[in-house]
Amino acid sequence: MIPNLTNTAFWDVDFNKLDPERNAVFIMEKVFNYGLWEDQLAIVKYYGIEKIKEDIVKGAYYKKKVFNFLCVIFELQPEEFTCYMRRQSHPQHWNY
């Protein structure tokens, strides 16, 4: 498992059954959305900046603040994210 990573973000899955390599995108998505700051630092140290930049864009969902944070910190454009492009192709309608 990833050193110094808490199970805070993994309340809905068996944390011990996650494979850090096979489940990298899932782990990154969960940690950035729901993990502690220490968890985020732990995955950056474990995976490295380039691996994270390559994989986080594949995530299915990021909270809006998290999404903006990832774009700024990792110098990524919104259009590089699968979840952003999917959201753009299915716009929400205003409820009046």
C-alpha positions as CSV (number, residue, x, y, z in Angstrom):
1,M,0.0,0.0,0.0
2,I,1.0,3.6,-0.3
3,P,3.1,4.8,2.7
4,N,1.4,7.3,5.0
5,L,-1.9,7.2,3.2
6,T,-4.9,7.1,5.6
7,N,-8.2,5.4,4.7
8,T,-10.2,8.6,5.3
9,A,-11.3,8.9,1.6
10,F,-12.1,5.2,1.3
11,W,-15.2,4.8,3.5
12,D,-17.1,3.0,0.7
13,V,-14.5,0.4,-0.4
14,D,-12.2,-2.1,1.2
15,F,-9.1,0.0,1.4
16,N,-6.8,-3.0,1.8
17,K,-7.9,-4.6,-1.5
18,L,-6.8,-1.6,-3.6
19,D,-3.8,-2.1,-5.8
20,P,-1.8,1.1,-6.0
21,E,-0.8,0.6,-9.6
22,R,-4.0,-1.0,-11.0
23,N,-6.3,1.4,-9.1
24,A,-4.1,4.5,-9.4
25,V,-6.8,6.7,-11.1
26,F,-9.4,5.7,-8.5
27,I,-7.1,6.3,-5.6
28,M,-6.1,9.7,-6.9
29,E,-9.7,10.7,-7.5
30,K,-10.8,9.6,-4.0
31,V,-7.8,11.3,-2.3
32,F,-8.2,14.6,-4.0
33,N,-11.9,14.7,-3.5
34,Y,-12.2,13.4,0.0
35,G,-8.8,12.8,1.5
36,L,-6.8,14.8,4.0
37,W,-4.0,17.2,2.9
38,E,-1.5,14.6,4.3
39,D,-3.1,12.0,2.0
40,Q,-2.6,14.3,-1.0
41,L,1.1,14.8,-0.1
42,A,1.5,11.0,0.3
43,I,0.2,10.2,-3.2
44,V,2.3,13.0,-4.8
45,K,5.4,11.5,-3.1
46,Y,4.4,7.9,-4.1
47,Y,3.3,8.5,-7.7
48,G,5.3,11.6,-8.6
49,I,4.1,14.7,-10.4
50,E,4.3,13.4,-13.9
51,K,2.3,10.2,-13.2
52,I,-0.4,12.2,-11.4
53,K,-0.6,14.7,-14.2
54,E,-1.0,11.8,-16.6
55,D,-3.7,10.0,-14.6
56,I,-5.8,12.6,-12.8
57,V,-7.2,13.7,-16.1
58,K,-8.9,10.3,-16.5
59,G,-10.9,10.7,-13.3
60,A,-14.7,10.4,-13.6
61,Y,-15.6,13.1,-11.1
62,Y,-14.0,16.0,-9.2
63,K,-15.7,18.5,-7.0
64,K,-15.6,22.0,-8.6
65,K,-13.1,23.4,-6.1
66,V,-10.9,20.3,-6.4
67,F,-11.1,20.5,-10.2
68,N,-9.9,24.1,-10.1
69,F,-7.1,23.2,-7.6
70,L,-5.9,20.4,-9.8
71,C,-5.8,22.6,-12.9
72,V,-3.8,25.3,-11.1
73,I,-1.4,23.1,-9.1
74,F,-0.6,20.7,-12.0
75,E,-0.8,23.3,-14.7
76,L,-3.5,21.5,-16.7
77,Q,-6.3,22.9,-18.8
78,P,-9.9,21.9,-18.1
79,E,-10.3,20.4,-21.6
80,E,-7.7,17.8,-20.7
81,F,-10.0,16.2,-18.2
82,T,-12.4,13.5,-19.2
83,C,-15.0,14.6,-16.6
84,Y,-14.9,18.2,-17.9
85,M,-15.5,17.1,-21.5
86,R,-18.3,14.8,-20.4
87,R,-19.9,17.6,-18.4
88,Q,-19.7,19.9,-21.4
89,S,-21.5,17.4,-23.6
90,H,-24.4,17.1,-21.1
91,P,-25.2,20.6,-19.9
92,Q,-27.5,21.0,-17.0
93,H,-30.6,23.1,-17.5
94,W,-31.7,25.8,-15.1
95,N,-34.6,24.9,-12.8
96,Y,-36.9,28.0,-12.4
